[in-house]
Amino acid sequence: MKARIHVTLKQGVLDPQGKAISHTLEALGFDGVEKVRQGKFIEIELTETDEKKAGEQVEQMCKKLLANMVIENYDYKLVS
Amino acid sequence: MKARIHVTLKQGVLDPQGKAISHTLEALGFDGVEKVRQGKFIEIELTETDEKKAGEQVEQMCKKLLANMVIENYDYKLVS
């Protein structure tokens, strides 16, 4: 089973990477870019095949390691 | 219109961040982690409302700035 995890900055948290992308896109001539936010995308292959157990495991991974819960949100999807 | 873009390392390209996560998850006691790959997740809000035009714009953004086509793949979804 594979977990596809997104870790994104919470609303209101400054995102310098997103700002850098936004400015560079403008400099390259792309019009109509309103807002850019950059986050992390993590794919984890798990040996666990039970969806409920895999979900609990991924929740714990996010809370303990992958996301900084003060400034980041996470969400994930499980695919088999 | 919003573009949700994933930029991931190509198969076979060394992923030290993924490896670091994998080792740390093991050290934290998580069993059954087979493989971890880390990529980037970028959300861009566009003023463009035409899906075809927005798609072309995002393709160009990925090729010119967001992804290093030598070592990375990209894919995206447009949501309105």
Backbone of each chain as nested JSON, in Angstrom:
{
  "chains": [
    {"id": "A", "residues": [
      {"number": 1, "name": "MET", "atoms": {"N": [0.834, -1.197, 0.0], "CA": [0.0, 0.0, 0.0], "C": [0.873, 1.253, 0.0]}},
      {"number": 2, "name": "LYS", "atoms": {"N": [0.466, 2.244, -0.762], "CA": [1.273, 3.454, -0.863], "C": [0.524, 4.654, -0.301]}},
      {"number": 3, "name": "ALA", "atoms": {"N": [1.244, 5.475, 0.469], "CA": [0.649, 6.711, 0.992], "C": [1.217, 7.895, 0.226]}},
      {"number": 4, "name": "ARG", "atoms": {"N": [0.325, 8.723, -0.25], "CA": [0.734, 9.969, -0.925], "C": [0.392, 11.118, 0.014]}},
      {"number": 5, "name": "ILE", "atoms": {"N": [1.421, 11.739, 0.569], "CA": [1.236, 12.719, 1.641], "C": [1.6, 14.127, 1.163]}},
      {"number": 6, "name": "HIS", "atoms": {"N": [0.735, 15.071, 1.479], "CA": [1.031, 16.48, 1.214], "C": [1.236, 17.197, 2.536]}},
      {"number": 7, "name": "VAL", "atoms": {"N": [2.341, 17.909, 2.647], "CA": [2.573, 18.745, 3.832], "C": [2.65, 20.182, 3.346]}},
      {"number": 8, "name": "THR", "atoms": {"N": [1.726, 21.003, 3.826], "CA": [1.645, 22.379, 3.331], "C": [1.676, 23.368, 4.5]}},
      {"number": 9, "name": "LEU", "atoms": {"N": [2.154, 24.548, 4.232], "CA": [2.181, 25.58, 5.271], "C": [0.768, 26.036, 5.576]}},
      {"number": 10, "name": "LYS", "atoms": {"N": [0.522, 26.289, 6.865], "CA": [-0.8, 26.791, 7.249], "C": [-1.035, 28.183, 6.667]}},
      {"number": 11, "name": "GLN", "atoms": {"N": [-2.297, 28.466, 6.487], "CA": [-2.726, 29.791, 6.033], "C": [-2.074, 30.852, 6.932]}},
      {"number": 12, "name": "GLY", "atoms": {"N": [-1.484, 31.882, 6.345], "CA": [-0.934, 32.965, 7.14], "C": [0.543, 32.791, 7.46]}},
      {"number": 13, "name": "VAL", "atoms": {"N": [1.069, 31.589, 7.296], "CA": [2.499, 31.381, 7.534], "C": [3.27, 31.828, 6.299]}},
      {"number": 14, "name": "LEU", "atoms": {"N": [4.284, 32.642, 6.522], "CA": [5.089, 33.18, 5.422], "C": [5.737, 32.058, 4.611]}},
      {"number": 15, "name": "ASP", "atoms": {"N": [5.672, 32.16, 3.298], "CA": [6.199, 31.118, 2.422], "C": [7.216, 31.722, 1.446]}},
      {"number": 16, "name": "PRO", "atoms": {"N": [8.471, 31.863, 1.881], "CA": [9.483, 32.506, 1.025], "C": [9.734, 31.748, -0.278]}},
      {"number": 17, "name": "GLN", "atoms": {"N": [9.643, 30.421, -0.257], "CA": [9.843, 29.655, -1.493], "C": [8.745, 29.967, -2.503]}},
      {"number": 18, "name": "GLY", "atoms": {"N": [7.517, 30.022, -1.998], "CA": [6.397, 30.358, -2.861], "C": [6.553, 31.749, -3.459]}},
      {"number": 19, "name": "LYS", "atoms": {"N": [6.993, 32.687, -2.626], "CA": [7.207, 34.067, -3.094], "C": [8.292, 34.102, -4.166]}},
      {"number": 20, "name": "ALA", "atoms": {"N": [9.359, 33.35, -3.956], "CA": [10.46, 33.321, -4.928], "C": [9.97, 32.789, -6.268]}},
      {"number": 21, "name": "ILE", "atoms": {"N": [9.172, 31.723, -6.221], "CA": [8.621, 31.166, -7.463], "C": [7.744, 32.189, -8.158]}},
      {"number": 22, "name": "SER", "atoms": {"N": [6.887, 32.831, -7.368], "CA": [5.959, 33.817, -7.908], "C": [6.711, 34.94, -8.633]}},
      {"number": 23, "name": "HIS", "atoms": {"N": [7.734, 35.476, -7.975], "CA": [8.496, 36.569, -8.577], "C": [9.231, 36.115, -9.835]}},
      {"number": 24, "name": "THR", "atoms": {"N": [9.77, 34.909, -9.783], "CA": [10.521, 34.42, -10.943], "C": [9.589, 34.157, -12.122]}},
      {"number": 25, "name": "LEU", "atoms": {"N": [8.396, 33.638, -11.855], "CA": [7.436, 33.415, -12.935], "C": [7.088, 34.739, -13.605]}},
      {"number": 26, "name": "GLU", "atoms": {"N": [6.91, 35.764, -12.784], "CA": [6.616, 37.101, -13.328], "C": [7.778, 37.588, -14.188]}},
      {"number": 27, "name": "ALA", "atoms": {"N": [8.988, 37.417, -13.66], "CA": [10.179, 37.857, -14.386], "C": [10.318, 37.114, -15.714]}},
      {"number": 28, "name": "LEU", "atoms": {"N": [9.844, 35.878, -15.757], "CA": [9.914, 35.085, -16.993], "C": [8.791, 35.439, -17.966]}},
      {"number": 29, "name": "GLY", "atoms": {"N": [7.903, 36.336, -17.531], "CA": [6.862, 36.806, -18.431], "C": [5.512, 36.123, -18.276]}},
      {"number": 30, "name": "PHE", "atoms": {"N": [5.356, 35.313, -17.258], "CA": [4.052, 34.682, -17.04], "C": [3.107, 35.674, -16.355]}},
      {"number": 31, "name": "ASP", "atoms": {"N": [2.003, 35.956, -17.026], "CA": [1.007, 36.866, -16.454], "C": [-0.032, 36.065, -15.69]}},
      {"number": 32, "name": "GLY", "atoms": {"N": [-0.735, 36.746, -14.837], "CA": [-1.894, 36.132, -14.221], "C": [-1.579, 35.141, -13.117]}},
      {"number": 33, "name": "VAL", "atoms": {"N": [-0.4, 35.277, -12.51], "CA": [-0.08, 34.429, -11.358], "C": [-0.492, 35.183, -10.097]}},
      {"number": 34, "name": "GLU", "atoms": {"N": [-1.477, 34.639, -9.407], "CA": [-2.014, 35.362, -8.263], "C": [-1.314, 35.021, -6.957]}},
      {"number": 35, "name": "LYS", "atoms": {"N": [-1.048, 33.747, -6.768], "CA": [-0.514, 33.319, -5.473], "C": [0.168, 31.971, -5.665]}},
      {"number": 36, "name": "VAL", "atoms": {"N": [1.318, 31.806, -5.056], "CA": [2.029, 30.524, -5.139], "C": [2.366, 30.064, -3.723]}},
      {"number": 37, "name": "ARG", "atoms": {"N": [2.107, 28.793, -3.453], "CA": [2.495, 28.218, -2.16], "C": [3.252, 26.931, -2.464]}},
      {"number": 38, "name": "GLN", "atoms": {"N": [4.379, 26.742, -1.774], "CA": [5.108, 25.495, -1.979], "C": [5.05, 24.612, -0.743]}},
      {"number": 39, "name": "GLY", "atoms": {"N": [4.812, 23.364, -0.96], "CA": [4.798, 22.398, 0.126], "C": [5.615, 21.176, -0.238]}},
      {"number": 40, "name": "LYS", "atoms": {"N": [5.501, 20.16, 0.594], "CA": [6.243, 18.924, 0.346], "C": [5.283, 17.82, -0.08]}},
      {"number": 41, "name": "PHE", "atoms": {"N": [5.792, 16.932, -0.895], "CA": [5.022, 15.785, -1.342], "C": [5.852, 14.544, -1.034]}},
      {"number": 42, "name": "ILE", "atoms": {"N": [5.31, 13.673, -0.23], "CA": [6.071, 12.502, 0.212], "C": [5.299, 11.236, -0.141]}},
      {"number": 43, "name": "GLU", "atoms": {"N": [5.972, 10.311, -0.799], "CA": [5.363, 9.019, -1.109], "C": [6.031, 7.941, -0.273]}},
      {"number": 44, "name": "ILE", "atoms": {"N": [5.23, 7.184, 0.443], "CA": [5.779, 6.118, 1.285], "C": [5.128, 4.794, 0.898]}},
      {"number": 45, "name": "GLU", "atoms": {"N": [5.977, 3.831, 0.58], "CA": [5.465, 2.488, 0.322], "C": [5.48, 1.691, 1.615]}},
      {"number": 46, "name": "LEU", "atoms": {"N": [4.328, 1.171, 1.958], "CA": [4.165, 0.445, 3.221], "C": [3.883, -1.026, 2.943]}},
      {"number": 47, "name": "THR", "atoms": {"N": [4.374, -1.886, 3.841], "CA": [4.054, -3.309, 3.689], "C": [2.64, -3.588, 4.198]}},
      {"number": 48, "name": "GLU", "atoms": {"N": [2.141, -2.712, 5.078], "CA": [0.787, -2.873, 5.629], "C": [-0.247, -2.89, 4.499]}},
      {"number": 49, "name": "THR", "atoms": {"N": [-1.155, -3.862, 4.56], "CA": [-2.165, -3.944, 3.499], "C": [-3.561, -3.544, 3.987]}},
      {"number": 50, "name": "ASP", "atoms": {"N": [-3.73, -3.492, 5.295], "CA": [-5.022, -3.079, 5.854], "C": [-5.118, -1.554, 5.815]}},
      {"number": 51, "name": "GLU", "atoms": {"N": [-6.166, -1.048, 5.168], "CA": [-6.256, 0.394, 4.946], "C": [-6.367, 1.181, 6.255]}},
      {"number": 52, "name": "LYS", "atoms": {"N": [-7.142, 0.642, 7.195], "CA": [-7.338, 1.357, 8.462], "C": [-6.016, 1.451, 9.23]}},
      {"number": 53, "name": "LYS", "atoms": {"N": [-5.311, 0.324, 9.313], "CA": [-4.039, 0.314, 10.045], "C": [-2.998, 1.19, 9.353]}},
      {"number": 54, "name": "ALA", "atoms": {"N": [-2.966, 1.12, 8.023], "CA": [-2.014, 1.952, 7.277], "C": [-2.315, 3.432, 7.522]}},
      {"number": 55, "name": "GLY", "atoms": {"N": [-3.587, 3.778, 7.539], "CA": [-3.988, 5.163, 7.784], "C": [-3.529, 5.649, 9.149]}},
      {"number": 56, "name": "GLU", "atoms": {"N": [-3.697, 4.803, 10.159], "CA": [-3.264, 5.181, 11.514], "C": [-1.756, 5.377, 11.57]}},
      {"number": 57, "name": "GLN", "atoms": {"N": [-1.047, 4.484, 10.868], "CA": [0.413, 4.568, 10.833], "C": [0.86, 5.887, 10.176]}},
      {"number": 58, "name": "VAL", "atoms": {"N": [0.226, 6.211, 9.065], "CA": [0.604, 7.429, 8.346], "C": [0.278, 8.679, 9.177]}},
      {"number": 59, "name": "GLU", "atoms": {"N": [-0.87, 8.658, 9.855], "CA": [-1.22, 9.769, 10.761], "C": [-0.106, 10.01, 11.779]}},
      {"number": 60, "name": "GLN", "atoms": {"N": [0.352, 8.923, 12.377], "CA": [1.417, 9.024, 13.383], "C": [2.72, 9.53, 12.766]}},
      {"number": 61, "name": "MET", "atoms": {"N": [3.037, 9.037, 11.579], "CA": [4.257, 9.487, 10.89], "C": [4.216, 10.993, 10.646]}},
      {"number": 62, "name": "CYS", "atoms": {"N": [3.046, 11.461, 10.211], "CA": [2.901, 12.893, 9.926], "C": [3.07, 13.711, 11.199]}},
      {"number": 63, "name": "LYS", "atoms": {"N": [2.397, 13.261, 12.265], "CA": [2.429, 14.03, 13.511], "C": [3.799, 14.006, 14.164]}},
      {"number": 64, "name": "LYS", "atoms": {"N": [4.478, 12.858, 14.071], "CA": [5.751, 12.723, 14.778], "C": [6.946, 13.226, 13.98]}},
      {"number": 65, "name": "LEU", "atoms": {"N": [6.865, 13.147, 12.669], "CA": [8.066, 13.487, 11.89], "C": [7.813, 14.402, 10.691]}},
      {"number": 66, "name": "LEU", "atoms": {"N": [6.845, 14.043, 9.878], "CA": [6.778, 14.676, 8.552], "C": [6.276, 16.116, 8.57]}},
      {"number": 67, "name": "ALA", "atoms": {"N": [5.337, 16.404, 9.474], "CA": [4.79, 17.767, 9.516], "C": [5.139, 18.436, 10.842]}},
      {"number": 68, "name": "ASN", "atoms": {"N": [5.439, 19.715, 10.761], "CA": [5.58, 20.522, 11.976], "C": [4.208, 21.112, 12.253]}},
      {"number": 69, "name": "MET", "atoms": {"N": [3.511, 20.531, 13.217], "CA": [2.096, 20.85, 13.404], "C": [1.839, 22.307, 13.816]}},
      {"number": 70, "name": "VAL", "atoms": {"N": [2.88, 23.013, 14.222], "CA": [2.698, 24.43, 14.594], "C": [2.453, 25.277, 13.339]}},
      {"number": 71, "name": "ILE", "atoms": {"N": [3.165, 24.958, 12.281], "CA": [3.067, 25.805, 11.082], "C": [2.585, 25.063, 9.837]}},
      {"number": 72, "name": "GLU", "atoms": {"N": [2.441, 23.734, 9.94], "CA": [2.088, 22.978, 8.736], "C": [0.83, 22.114, 8.911]}},
      {"number": 73, "name": "ASN", "atoms": {"N": [0.154, 21.901, 7.826], "CA": [-0.947, 20.937, 7.764], "C": [-0.497, 19.744, 6.931]}},
      {"number": 74, "name": "TYR", "atoms": {"N": [-1.162, 18.638, 7.124], "CA": [-0.87, 17.499, 6.258], "C": [-2.176, 16.877, 5.794]}},
      {"number": 75, "name": "ASP", "atoms": {"N": [-2.136, 16.226, 4.673], "CA": [-3.226, 15.334, 4.303], "C": [-2.634, 14.224, 3.446]}},
      {"number": 76, "name": "TYR", "atoms": {"N": [-3.35, 13.126, 3.362], "CA": [-2.785, 11.989, 2.647], "C": [-3.873, 11.156, 2.002]}},
      {"number": 77, "name": "LYS", "atoms": {"N": [-3.441, 10.397, 1.013], "CA": [-4.323, 9.426, 0.368], "C": [-3.605, 8.097, 0.35]}},
      {"number": 78, "name": "LEU", "atoms": {"N": [-4.35, 7.037, 0.539], "CA": [-3.751, 5.703, 0.433], "C": [-4.149, 5.103, -0.894]}},
      {"number": 79, "name": "VAL", "atoms": {"N": [-3.178, 4.556, -1.594], "CA": [-3.479, 3.85, -2.837], "C": [-2.865, 2.458, -2.783]}},
      {"number": 80, "name": "SER", "atoms": {"N": [-3.597, 1.494, -3.314], "CA": [-3.071, 0.128, -3.213], "C": [-2.395, -0.292, -4.511]}}
    ]},
    {"id": "B", "residues": [
      {"number": 1, "name": "MET", "atoms": {"N": [-8.657, 29.92, -11.329], "CA": [-8.284, 28.522, -11.523], "C": [-6.995, 28.215, -10.769]}},
      {"number": 2, "name": "LYS", "atoms": {"N": [-6.968, 27.053, -10.145], "CA": [-5.793, 26.713, -9.363], "C": [-5.104, 25.481, -9.952]}},
      {"number": 3, "name": "ALA", "atoms": {"N": [-3.773, 25.541, -10.0], "CA": [-3.003, 24.382, -10.459], "C": [-2.324, 23.736, -9.268]}},
      {"number": 4, "name": "ARG", "atoms": {"N": [-2.492, 22.443, -9.15], "CA": [-1.806, 21.669, -8.112], "C": [-0.741, 20.829, -8.799]}},
      {"number": 5, "name": "ILE", "atoms": {"N": [0.514, 21.192, -8.564], "CA": [1.629, 20.606, -9.318], "C": [2.503, 19.73, -8.419]}},
      {"number": 6, "name": "HIS", "atoms": {"N": [2.818, 18.549, -8.915], "CA": [3.771, 17.677, -8.226], "C": [5.047, 17.605, -9.037]}},
      {"number": 7, "name": "VAL", "atoms": {"N": [6.171, 17.844, -8.386], "CA": [7.465, 17.668, -9.033], "C": [8.199, 16.574, -8.262]}},
      {"number": 8, "name": "THR", "atoms": {"N": [8.504, 15.478, -8.96], "CA": [9.113, 14.331, -8.283], "C": [10.386, 13.907, -9.006]}},
      {"number": 9, "name": "LEU", "atoms": {"N": [11.284, 13.319, -8.268], "CA": [12.529, 12.84, -8.868], "C": [12.234, 11.649, -9.771]}},
      {"number": 10, "name": "LYS", "atoms": {"N": [12.938, 11.575, -10.882], "CA": [12.763, 10.444, -11.783], "C": [13.239, 9.166, -11.114]}},
      {"number": 11, "name": "GLN", "atoms": {"N": [12.658, 8.073, -11.551], "CA": [13.068, 6.747, -11.114], "C": [14.589, 6.618, -11.266]}},
      {"number": 12, "name": "GLY", "atoms": {"N": [15.25, 6.14, -10.24], "CA": [16.689, 5.906, -10.35], "C": [17.548, 7.062, -9.876]}},
      {"number": 13, "name": "VAL", "atoms": {"N": [16.945, 8.251, -9.739], "CA": [17.713, 9.391, -9.24], "C": [17.765, 9.303, -7.709]}},
      {"number": 14, "name": "LEU", "atoms": {"N": [18.964, 9.447, -7.166], "CA": [19.164, 9.346, -5.722], "C": [18.337, 10.401, -4.984]}},
      {"number": 15, "name": "ASP", "atoms": {"N": [17.683, 9.967, -3.91], "CA": [16.809, 10.864, -3.153], "C": [17.229, 10.875, -1.678]}},
      {"number": 16, "name": "PRO", "atoms": {"N": [18.232, 11.717, -1.348], "CA": [18.745, 11.725, 0.029], "C": [17.687, 12.121, 1.061]}},
      {"number": 17, "name": "GLN", "atoms": {"N": [16.779, 13.022, 0.687], "CA": [15.723, 13.423, 1.631], "C": [14.812, 12.246, 1.948]}},
      {"number": 18, "name": "GLY", "atoms": {"N": [14.465, 11.508, 0.895], "CA": [13.629, 10.33, 1.088], "C": [14.317, 9.306, 1.979]}},
      {"number": 19, "name": "LYS", "atoms": {"N": [15.614, 9.128, 1.729], "CA": [16.384, 8.18, 2.529], "C": [16.423, 8.607, 3.996]}},
      {"number": 20, "name": "ALA", "atoms": {"N": [16.618, 9.904, 4.224], "CA": [16.675, 10.422, 5.596], "C": [15.349, 10.181, 6.313]}},
      {"number": 21, "name": "ILE", "atoms": {"N": [14.252, 10.423, 5.619], "CA": [12.93, 10.188, 6.214], "C": [12.778, 8.708, 6.53]}},
      {"number": 22, "name": "SER", "atoms": {"N": [13.158, 7.867, 5.594], "CA": [13.023, 6.43, 5.764], "C": [13.786, 5.948, 6.996]}},
      {"number": 23, "name": "HIS", "atoms": {"N": [15.029, 6.389, 7.132], "CA": [15.837, 5.974, 8.278], "C": [15.26, 6.493, 9.584]}},
      {"number": 24, "name": "THR", "atoms": {"N": [14.796, 7.719, 9.573], "CA": [14.255, 8.305, 10.8], "C": [12.958, 7.616, 11.21]}},
      {"number": 25, "name": "LEU", "atoms": {"N": [12.127, 7.274, 10.24], "CA": [10.891, 6.545, 10.567], "C": [11.237, 5.207, 11.227]}},
      {"number": 26, "name": "GLU", "atoms": {"N": [12.246, 4.537, 10.684], "CA": [12.674, 3.271, 11.287], "C": [13.169, 3.491, 12.718]}},
      {"number": 27, "name": "ALA", "atoms": {"N": [13.986, 4.529, 12.886], "CA": [14.528, 4.83, 14.214], "C": [13.414, 5.161, 15.205]}},
      {"number": 28, "name": "LEU", "atoms": {"N": [12.321, 5.718, 14.7], "CA": [11.182, 6.053, 15.567], "C": [10.309, 4.829, 15.852]}},
      {"number": 29, "name": "GLY", "atoms": {"N": [10.642, 3.719, 15.234], "CA": [9.916, 2.485, 15.542], "C": [8.825, 2.112, 14.552]}},
      {"number": 30, "name": "PHE", "atoms": {"N": [8.766, 2.825, 13.435], "CA": [7.761, 2.468, 12.426], "C": [8.264, 1.293, 11.594]}},
      {"number": 31, "name": "ASP", "atoms": {"N": [7.52, 0.226, 11.624], "CA": [7.878, -0.955, 10.835], "C": [7.19, -0.89, 9.475]}},
      {"number": 32, "name": "GLY", "atoms": {"N": [7.715, -1.665, 8.557], "CA": [7.005, -1.851, 7.3], "C": [7.102, -0.684, 6.349]}},
      {"number": 33, "name": "VAL", "atoms": {"N": [8.155, 0.146, 6.513], "CA": [8.359, 1.224, 5.538], "C": [9.296, 0.695, 4.464]}},
      {"number": 34, "name": "GLU", "atoms": {"N": [8.795, 0.6, 3.241], "CA": [9.597, -0.011, 2.19], "C": [10.429, 0.989, 1.408]}},
      {"number": 35, "name": "LYS", "atoms": {"N": [9.835, 2.123, 1.112], "CA": [10.519, 3.076, 0.251], "C": [9.892, 4.446, 0.467]}},
      {"number": 36, "name": "VAL", "atoms": {"N": [10.718, 5.467, 0.521], "CA": [10.202, 6.826, 0.675], "C": [10.821, 7.704, -0.408]}},
      {"number": 37, "name": "ARG", "atoms": {"N": [9.99, 8.497, -1.036], "CA": [10.493, 9.46, -2.027], "C": [9.883, 10.813, -1.684]}},
      {"number": 38, "name": "GLN", "atoms": {"N": [10.733, 11.833, -1.695], "CA": [10.197, 13.168, -1.422], "C": [10.241, 14.04, -2.662]}},
      {"number": 39, "name": "GLY", "atoms": {"N": [9.162, 14.743, -2.879], "CA": [9.09, 15.664, -3.999], "C": [8.548, 17.005, -3.551]}},
      {"number": 40, "name": "LYS", "atoms": {"N": [8.256, 17.847, -4.514], "CA": [7.698, 19.161, -4.212], "C": [6.237, 19.225, -4.622]}},
      {"number": 41, "name": "PHE", "atoms": {"N": [5.507, 20.014, -3.885], "CA": [4.101, 20.224, -4.192], "C": [3.895, 21.732, -4.28]}},
      {"number": 42, "name": "ILE", "atoms": {"N": [3.441, 22.183, -5.433], "CA": [3.314, 23.623, -5.648], "C": [1.883, 23.949, -6.066]}},
      {"number": 43, "name": "GLU", "atoms": {"N": [1.289, 24.903, -5.376], "CA": [-0.052, 25.363, -5.749], "C": [0.042, 26.769, -6.317]}},
      {"number": 44, "name": "ILE", "atoms": {"N": [-0.514, 26.927, -7.495], "CA": [-0.482, 28.243, -8.139], "C": [-1.905, 28.681, -8.473]}},
      {"number": 45, "name": "GLU", "atoms": {"N": [-2.256, 29.868, -7.973], "CA": [-3.557, 30.439, -8.343], "C": [-3.384, 31.31, -9.568]}},
      {"number": 46, "name": "LEU", "atoms": {"N": [-4.16, 30.985, -10.591], "CA": [-4.055, 31.691, -11.863], "C": [-5.314, 32.501, -12.117]}},
      {"number": 47, "name": "THR", "atoms": {"N": [-5.146, 33.64, -12.777], "CA": [-6.332, 34.414, -13.15], "C": [-7.012, 33.808, -14.375]}},
      {"number": 48, "name": "GLU", "atoms": {"N": [-6.245, 33.045, -15.164], "CA": [-6.776, 32.387, -16.372], "C": [-7.939, 31.458, -15.996]}},
      {"number": 49, "name": "THR", "atoms": {"N": [-9.043, 31.574, -16.732], "CA": [-10.2, 30.735, -16.415], "C": [-10.424, 29.643, -17.453]}},
      {"number": 50, "name": "ASP", "atoms": {"N": [-9.79, 29.797, -18.613], "CA": [-9.918, 28.773, -19.656], "C": [-8.98, 27.598, -19.334]}},
      {"number": 51, "name": "GLU", "atoms": {"N": [-9.554, 26.407, -19.256], "CA": [-8.764, 25.263, -18.796], "C": [-7.616, 24.922, -19.748]}},
      {"number": 52, "name": "LYS", "atoms": {"N": [-7.892, 25.0, -21.029], "CA": [-6.856, 24.649, -22.006], "C": [-5.68, 25.621, -21.929]}},
      {"number": 53, "name": "LYS", "atoms": {"N": [-6.012, 26.927, -21.873], "CA": [-4.951, 27.94, -21.801], "C": [-4.172, 27.814, -20.501]}},
      {"number": 54, "name": "ALA", "atoms": {"N": [-4.885, 27.584, -19.405], "CA": [-4.229, 27.446, -18.102], "C": [-3.287, 26.249, -18.122]}},
      {"number": 55, "name": "GLY", "atoms": {"N": [-3.736, 25.162, -18.73], "CA": [-2.907, 23.967, -18.827], "C": [-1.613, 24.228, -19.586]}},
      {"number": 56, "name": "GLU", "atoms": {"N": [-1.744, 24.949, -20.708], "CA": [-0.545, 25.27, -21.5], "C": [0.425, 26.135, -20.702]}},
      {"number": 57, "name": "GLN", "atoms": {"N": [-0.162, 27.094, -19.948], "CA": [0.657, 27.992, -19.137], "C": [1.426, 27.185, -18.074]}},
      {"number": 58, "name": "VAL", "atoms": {"N": [0.721, 26.275, -17.421], "CA": [1.339, 25.488, -16.352], "C": [2.43, 24.565, -16.925]}},
      {"number": 59, "name": "GLU", "atoms": {"N": [2.168, 23.988, -18.081], "CA": [3.182, 23.164, -18.752], "C": [4.478, 23.961, -18.939]}},
      {"number": 60, "name": "GLN", "atoms": {"N": [4.314, 25.172, -19.45], "CA": [5.48, 26.028, -19.689], "C": [6.184, 26.38, -18.383]}},
      {"number": 61, "name": "MET", "atoms": {"N": [5.399, 26.67, -17.331], "CA": [5.988, 27.002, -16.024], "C": [6.823, 25.836, -15.513]}},
      {"number": 62, "name": "CYS", "atoms": {"N": [6.287, 24.63, -15.662], "CA": [7.002, 23.44, -15.188], "C": [8.297, 23.259, -15.953]}},
      {"number": 63, "name": "LYS", "atoms": {"N": [8.206, 23.388, -17.272], "CA": [9.385, 23.141, -18.101], "C": [10.456, 24.21, -17.924]}},
      {"number": 64, "name": "LYS", "atoms": {"N": [10.015, 25.466, -17.754], "CA": [10.982, 26.558, -17.7], "C": [11.534, 26.802, -16.303]}},
      {"number": 65, "name": "LEU", "atoms": {"N": [10.744, 26.506, -15.29], "CA": [11.204, 26.875, -13.94], "C": [11.034, 25.787, -12.882]}},
      {"number": 66, "name": "LEU", "atoms": {"N": [9.848, 25.207, -12.811], "CA": [9.532, 24.413, -11.618], "C": [10.223, 23.055, -11.571]}},
      {"number": 67, "name": "ALA", "atoms": {"N": [10.39, 22.423, -12.713], "CA": [11.016, 21.105, -12.724], "C": [12.34, 21.154, -13.476]}},
      {"number": 68, "name": "ASN", "atoms": {"N": [13.298, 20.416, -12.988], "CA": [14.549, 20.201, -13.715], "C": [14.353, 18.932, -14.523]}},
      {"number": 69, "name": "MET", "atoms": {"N": [14.111, 19.132, -15.818], "CA": [13.671, 18.004, -16.649], "C": [14.704, 16.882, -16.775]}},
      {"number": 70, "name": "VAL", "atoms": {"N": [15.944, 17.169, -16.402], "CA": [16.969, 16.124, -16.481], "C": [16.733, 15.065, -15.401]}},
      {"number": 71, "name": "ILE", "atoms": {"N": [16.342, 15.519, -14.231], "CA": [16.217, 14.572, -13.109], "C": [14.811, 14.497, -12.531]}},
      {"number": 72, "name": "GLU", "atoms": {"N": [13.904, 15.387, -12.975], "CA": [12.579, 15.426, -12.341], "C": [11.433, 15.263, -13.345]}},
      {"number": 73, "name": "ASN", "atoms": {"N": [10.353, 14.703, -12.848], "CA": [9.096, 14.654, -13.591], "C": [8.111, 15.627, -12.962]}},
      {"number": 74, "name": "TYR", "atoms": {"N": [7.131, 16.034, -13.731], "CA": [6.069, 16.844, -13.129], "C": [4.719, 16.324, -13.592]}},
      {"number": 75, "name": "ASP", "atoms": {"N": [3.726, 16.554, -12.774], "CA": [2.364, 16.392, -13.249], "C": [1.494, 17.385, -12.492]}},
      {"number": 76, "name": "TYR", "atoms": {"N": [0.345, 17.687, -13.058], "CA": [-0.48, 18.716, -12.422], "C": [-1.949, 18.448, -12.661]}},
      {"number": 77, "name": "LYS", "atoms": {"N": [-2.74, 19.042, -11.797], "CA": [-4.188, 19.024, -11.967], "C": [-4.685, 20.45, -11.867]}},
      {"number": 78, "name": "LEU", "atoms": {"N": [-5.692, 20.741, -12.656], "CA": [-6.303, 22.07, -12.564], "C": [-7.621, 21.941, -11.831]}},
      {"number": 79, "name": "VAL", "atoms": {"N": [-7.826, 22.82, -10.858], "CA": [-9.108, 22.832, -10.167], "C": [-9.665, 24.249, -10.208]}},
      {"number": 80, "name": "SER", "atoms": {"N": [-10.966, 24.357, -10.39], "CA": [-11.539, 25.708, -10.501], "C": [-12.161, 26.143, -9.178]}}
    ]}
  ]
}
